[in-house]
Amino acid sequence: MEYGFVTVLPPVLAIVMALLTRHVLLSLFVGVIAAQCIMADYNLFDTAAGTATLFLSLLGEAWIIKTLLFALLVGSVMALLKASGGIEGFVELLTRRYALVRSKRSALLLTYVVGLVIFIESSITSLIAGTVGRPLSERYGFSRAKLAYVCDSTAAPVCSLIMINGWGALVLGLLATQISSRVIEGESIAWLLDALRYNFYAMVALAVTFTVIWFDLKVGEDRTPSHAQRLESHVDVSHAPSALLMLLPVGVMLVTVFVVLYITGEGSMLHGSGSSAIFYSQVMTLIFMLLYYVFQQTMSLKTYIREAAAGLKSMWEITLILLLAFAMGAATQELGTGSYLATFSSEMVSPTYLAAVIFLLSAVMAFATGTSWGTFSIMIPIAVPMAVGMDANVALCIGAAISGGVFGDHCSPISDTTIIASLAAGCDHVEHVVTQLPYALFCGVVALIFFIAFS
């Protein structure tokens, strides 16, 4: 059934409510109800039934359950890392023993580098960068909003540029479909590598993030330094907890991600299950921490259980936000929001500005639906035939779809990557969205200029 313009109203309603009221849970729930109401032809009973069916179907999806459990278990891992003293030991190692971190700039640069080198999965990238950055935020006095910005601005951009991960598997699959249907010819990996040269938003976002750090530009005006202690710590390094209490669990987490991607991809990490990788990485990390911390007498079994439970409890709200974000994405997909936007724009596209239009459309779609992957799945099969039919640069148009999806996802308050960056940094979610938005929009404008120039 075609719903027309009303398909864009539920996500817009959810986003506007979240920004105005700062109640993300309520805003998302209202958006989901509005979408179900439209599909139920405004019948209240059918709306309630449709909403219940939607959530039951979501909870029946294995990848969604794994992602929700990942969000919960992240809380336990972070709580245990803090309680063990491993984070404190790591900070002492960098700031006192090796003097690698001496200022706000070097502390944020460390977080930035961590975000760059961990490109397996955007959620893991944000988690580890946030874990490293939070104690440095307290010591050197930069805001949690700035930390969340750095976590978010390295996660999806670097994962979309170095696609040796689930992102690459998705795009390769979409391109293989276009090749098998003879829309384009060649190898999907060659098309992907060619398209990544035009992922302008990701490149600009990483460059701007580095500039923000280097010149100490104000994200959120440093309003929330989390009671930062700007004075040097007086902890005796010889008696500080070992940095291994943090480094070994993080190492287990990363190794598990690679192993699970390899196993679930049947020998190819590109085709592995991202949801399985992040879920089992947390399970294995918690098991390792139990054996390591308890048997090394870092903490008692009772303390381990207490801290793990407290961390789990702290993530309930963010997990509910993720579930509602998934529901919002599923509802907009059923409404056909993406297809409507694509059809609407394709009727007015000039070949000269095709890549720019694809970039903008992908950005709007990802912003409204909160998913870059969903945007890729809709836009790449549309962008490739359009580029071929209009004799445009196909790789440039593929790059525009990828770049626009990352841009919209980066800005959207209902995006799972944005939500996880907030929780990793310990920042209020709406504050993170509002303070990050000007920088993301600037990067988007620069990327748009590039797409117009290269067209």
C-alpha positions in Angstrom: 0.0 0.0 0.0 1.3 3.5 -0.9 1.0 6.0 2.0 2.6 9.0 0.3 4.0 12.0 2.2 2.7 10.8 5.6 5.4 8.1 5.6 8.0 10.7 6.7 5.8 12.1 9.5 6.5 9.4 12.2 10.3 9.6 12.1 10.2 13.4 11.9 7.8 13.5 14.9 10.1 11.3 16.9 13.2 13.3 16.1 11.6 16.7 16.8 10.1 15.5 20.1 13.5 14.1 21.2 15.2 17.4 20.5 12.6 19.5 22.1 11.6 17.4 25.2 15.0 15.5 25.7 12.8 12.4 26.5 14.2 10.0 23.9 12.2 6.9 25.1 8.9 8.7 25.0 9.7 10.4 21.6 10.6 7.1 20.0 7.5 5.4 21.4 5.3 8.1 20.1 6.9 7.8 16.7 6.4 4.1 16.6 2.7 4.5 17.6 2.2 7.2 14.9 3.6 4.8 12.3 1.4 2.0 13.4 -1.6 4.3 13.5 -1.0 5.3 9.8 -0.7 1.6 8.8 -3.8 0.7 10.8 -5.8 3.4 8.9 -6.1 5.3 12.2 -8.0 2.5 14.0 -7.0 2.5 17.6 -7.5 -1.2 18.3 -5.5 -2.2 15.2 -2.8 0.3 16.1 -2.4 -1.4 19.5 -2.4 -4.8 18.0 0.1 -3.8 15.3 2.4 -2.2 17.9 2.4 -5.4 20.0 3.0 -7.5 16.9 5.9 -5.3 15.9 7.7 -5.7 19.2 7.1 -9.4 19.4 8.5 -9.8 15.9 11.6 -7.7 16.8 12.2 -9.8 19.9 12.0 -12.9 17.7 15.0 -11.7 15.6 18.3 -13.3 16.9 20.5 -10.4 15.8 18.3 -7.9 17.6 18.4 -9.9 20.8 22.2 -10.2 20.6 22.5 -6.5 20.0 20.3 -5.7 23.0 22.2 -8.1 25.2 25.4 -6.5 24.0 24.2 -3.1 25.2 23.4 -4.6 28.7 26.6 -6.6 29.0 28.6 -3.5 28.0 27.5 -2.0 31.3 28.9 -4.9 33.2 32.2 -4.8 31.4 32.6 -1.1 32.0 31.7 -1.4 35.7 34.1 -4.2 36.2 37.0 -2.4 34.4 36.4 0.6 36.7 36.1 -1.4 39.9 39.2 -3.5 39.1 41.3 -0.3 38.9 42.5 -1.3 35.4 41.4 2.0 33.9 43.2 4.0 36.6 46.3 1.9 36.0 46.1 2.5 32.3 45.8 6.2 32.8 48.7 6.2 35.2 50.8 4.3 32.7 50.2 6.8 30.0 50.3 10.0 32.1 53.0 9.3 34.7 55.2 6.4 33.7 55.5 7.0 29.9 54.2 10.6 29.9 52.4 10.1 26.6 49.4 12.0 27.8 50.1 15.4 29.4 47.3 17.7 28.3 43.7 17.8 27.2 44.9 17.7 23.5 47.0 14.6 23.9 44.2 12.9 26.0 41.7 13.5 23.2 44.2 12.5 20.5 44.7 9.1 22.3 40.9 8.6 22.2 40.9 9.6 18.5 43.7 7.1 17.6 41.9 4.3 19.5 38.9 5.1 17.4 40.9 4.9 14.2 42.7 1.6 14.8 39.6 -0.3 15.9 37.6 -0.5 12.8 36.0 -4.0 13.2 32.6 -2.7 14.4 31.4 0.7 15.1 29.9 -0.3 18.5 33.2 -1.8 19.7 35.0 1.3 18.4 32.9 3.7 20.5 33.0 1.4 23.5 36.7 1.1 23.8 37.4 4.7 22.8 34.9 5.8 25.5 36.4 3.5 28.1 39.8 5.0 27.5 38.6 8.6 27.3 36.3 8.8 30.4 39.0 8.9 33.1 41.0 11.2 30.9 38.0 13.5 30.7 37.8 13.7 34.5 41.6 14.3 34.8 42.1 16.9 32.0 38.7 18.7 32.2 37.2 18.2 28.7 33.5 17.6 28.5 31.7 14.3 28.1 30.0 15.9 25.1 33.4 16.3 23.4 34.3 12.8 24.3 31.1 11.4 22.8 31.7 13.5 19.7 35.2 12.0 19.2 33.8 8.4 19.8 31.0 8.9 17.3 33.0 10.7 14.7 35.6 7.9 14.5 33.3 4.9 14.8 31.1 4.9 11.7 33.4 7.0 9.5 36.4 4.7 9.9 34.3 1.5 9.7 32.9 2.8 6.4 36.3 3.6 5.0 38.2 0.5 6.1 35.5 -2.1 5.2 37.2 -5.2 6.5 34.1 -5.8 8.6 30.3 -6.3 8.4 29.9 -3.0 6.6 32.0 -4.3 3.7 30.1 -7.6 3.6 26.8 -5.7 3.3 27.9 -3.4 0.5 29.7 -6.2 -1.4 26.5 -8.2 -1.3 24.5 -5.3 -2.6 27.0 -4.7 -5.4 27.1 -8.5 -6.2 23.3 -8.3 -6.8 23.8 -5.5 -9.3 26.4 -7.5 -11.1 24.4 -10.7 -11.2 21.4 -8.8 -12.6 23.8 -7.4 -15.3 23.2 -3.7 -14.3 27.0 -3.3 -14.0 29.9 -5.6 -15.0 33.1 -6.6 -13.1 33.9 -7.7 -9.6 32.1 -6.4 -6.6 35.4 -5.9 -4.6 36.7 -3.7 -7.4 33.6 -1.6 -7.4 33.7 -1.3 -3.6 37.4 -0.1 -3.6 36.6 2.4 -6.4 33.6 3.7 -4.5 35.4 4.2 -1.2 37.6 6.8 -2.9 34.5 8.9 -2.9 33.4 8.4 0.7 33.9 12.1 1.2 31.8 12.6 4.4 33.8 10.0 6.3 37.1 11.5 5.2 36.0 15.1 6.1 34.5 14.0 9.4 37.8 12.4 10.5 39.7 15.5 9.4 37.4 17.9 11.2 37.5 15.8 14.4 41.3 16.0 14.4 41.0 19.8 13.9 38.5 20.1 16.7 41.0 18.3 19.0 44.1 20.0 17.9 42.7 23.6 18.1 40.6 22.8 21.1 37.3 23.9 19.5 34.4 23.8 21.9 32.0 20.9 21.5 29.1 21.8 23.9 31.2 24.7 25.2 32.8 22.2 27.7 29.7 22.6 29.9 29.9 19.1 31.4 33.4 18.3 32.4 32.1 15.7 34.9 33.7 17.5 37.9 37.0 17.3 36.1 40.2 17.3 38.2 42.6 19.4 36.3 45.5 18.8 38.7 47.9 16.0 38.2 47.1 12.8 40.1 49.1 12.0 43.2 48.7 8.3 42.9 52.0 6.5 43.6 52.8 4.7 40.3 54.5 1.8 42.1 51.2 1.1 44.0 48.8 1.9 41.1 46.7 -0.9 39.8 48.1 -2.7 36.8 47.1 -1.5 33.4 46.9 -5.2 32.4 43.6 -5.3 34.4 42.2 -3.2 31.5 44.4 -4.2 28.6 44.0 -7.9 28.8 40.1 -7.9 28.9 40.1 -5.4 26.0 42.5 -7.7 24.1 40.2 -10.7 24.7 37.2 -8.6 23.4 39.0 -7.7 20.2 40.3 -11.2 19.5 36.9 -12.7 20.1 35.3 -10.2 17.6 37.8 -11.4 14.9 37.4 -15.1 15.8 33.5 -14.9 15.7 33.5 -13.0 12.5 35.8 -15.6 11.0 33.7 -18.5 12.2 30.3 -17.1 11.4 31.6 -16.0 8.0 32.8 -19.6 7.3 36.4 -18.4 6.8 35.7 -14.9 5.7 35.5 -12.1 8.2 33.8 -9.9 5.6 30.8 -12.3 5.7 30.7 -12.8 9.4 27.8 -11.8 11.7 28.4 -8.5 13.4 25.7 -9.0 16.0 27.1 -12.4 17.0 30.7 -10.9 17.1 29.8 -8.0 19.5 27.6 -10.2 21.7 30.1 -13.1 22.2 32.9 -10.6 22.6 31.2 -9.3 25.7 30.4 -12.8 27.0 33.9 -14.0 26.6 35.3 -10.8 28.1 33.1 -11.2 31.2 34.2 -14.9 31.6 37.8 -13.9 31.3 37.4 -11.1 33.8 35.8 -13.5 36.2 38.7 -15.9 36.0 41.4 -13.2 35.9 40.0 -10.8 38.6 38.8 -13.4 41.1 41.7 -15.9 40.9 44.2 -13.1 40.9 42.4 -11.8 44.0 41.8 -8.4 42.4 38.2 -8.7 43.7 36.1 -11.3 45.4 33.4 -13.3 43.6 30.8 -11.3 45.6 32.2 -8.0 44.4 32.4 -9.3 40.8 28.7 -10.2 40.9 27.7 -7.0 42.6 29.6 -4.8 40.1 28.5 -6.8 37.1 24.8 -6.5 38.2 25.2 -2.8 38.9 26.6 -2.2 35.4 23.9 -4.3 33.8 21.2 -2.3 35.6 22.7 1.0 34.5 22.2 0.0 30.8 18.4 -0.7 31.0 17.4 2.7 29.7 19.9 2.7 26.8 18.8 -0.8 25.9 15.1 0.2 25.7 16.2 3.2 23.5 17.9 0.8 21.2 14.8 -1.5 21.0 12.6 1.5 20.2 15.1 2.7 17.6 14.9 -0.7 16.0 11.1 -0.5 16.1 11.2 2.9 14.5 13.4 1.6 11.7 11.2 -1.4 11.1 8.1 0.8 11.1 9.5 3.2 8.6 10.6 0.4 6.4 7.1 -1.1 6.4 5.7 2.3 5.7 8.0 2.6 2.7 9.6 5.9 3.9 12.9 5.2 2.0 11.2 4.1 -1.2 9.0 7.2 -1.1 11.9 9.6 -0.7 13.8 7.8 -3.5 10.9 7.9 -5.9 10.1 11.5 -5.0 13.6 12.7 -5.8 14.3 10.6 -8.9 11.6 12.4 -10.8 13.5 15.7 -10.4 17.2 14.6 -10.8 19.6 16.1 -13.3 22.5 13.8 -14.4 25.0 16.6 -13.5 23.9 16.6 -9.9 23.0 12.9 -9.5 25.7 12.1 -7.0 24.9 15.1 -4.9 21.2 14.3 -4.9 22.0 10.6 -3.9 24.1 11.9 -1.1 21.4 14.2 0.2 18.7 11.7 -0.2 20.7 9.0 1.6 21.4 11.5 4.4 17.7 12.4 4.9 16.8 8.7 4.8 19.4 7.7 7.3 18.5 10.6 9.6 14.8 9.7 9.5 15.2 6.0 9.9 18.3 6.0 12.2 20.1 3.3 10.1 23.0 3.6 7.7 22.8 -0.1 6.7 19.1 0.2 5.9 19.9 3.3 3.8 22.6 1.4 1.9 20.2 -1.5 1.3 17.6 0.9 -0.2 19.9 3.4 -2.0 22.6 1.4 -3.6 20.1 -0.7 -5.7 18.5 2.6 -6.7 21.7 4.6 -7.3 23.5 2.1 -9.5 20.8 1.7 -12.2 20.2 5.5 -12.1 23.9 6.2 -12.7 24.1 3.6 -15.5 20.9 5.0 -17.1 22.1 8.6 -17.0 25.7 7.7 -18.0 27.0 9.1 -14.7 30.0 8.0 -12.7 28.7 4.8 -11.1 31.5 4.5 -8.4 30.9 8.2 -7.4 27.2 7.5 -7.0 27.9 4.4 -4.9 30.2 6.4 -2.8 27.5 9.1 -2.4 25.0 6.5 -1.1 27.6 5.3 1.5 28.7 8.8 2.4 25.1 10.1 2.8 24.1 7.1 4.9 27.0 7.7 7.3 26.2 11.4 7.4 22.5 11.0 8.2 23.2 8.2 10.7 25.9 10.4 12.4 23.3 13.2 12.9 20.3 11.1 13.9 19.2 10.9 17.5 17.5 7.6 16.8 20.7 5.9 15.4 22.1 3.0 17.4 25.7 4.3 16.7 24.8 7.7 18.1 23.1 6.1 21.2 26.1 3.8 21.9 28.6 6.7 21.6 26.5 8.6 24.2 26.6 5.6 26.6 30.3 4.9 26.0 31.2 8.5 26.9 28.7 8.7 29.8 27.1 11.8 28.1 23.4 12.8 28.0 22.1 11.5 24.7 20.3 14.6 23.6 23.2 16.8 24.6 25.5 14.7 22.5 23.2 15.0 19.5 22.8 18.8 19.8 26.5 19.6 20.4 27.7 17.3 17.6 25.1 18.5 15.0 26.9 21.7 13.9 30.1 19.9 13.2 28.4 17.1 11.4 26.4 19.5 9.3 29.6 21.4 8.4 31.2 18.1 7.2 28.1 17.3 5.3 28.2 20.6 3.4 31.9 20.1 2.6 31.1 16.6 1.3 28.2 17.9 -0.8 30.6 20.4 -2.4 33.0 17.6 -3.3 30.2 15.5 -4.9 29.1 18.5 -7.0 32.7 19.2 -8.0 33.5 15.6 -8.9 30.2 15.3 -10.9 
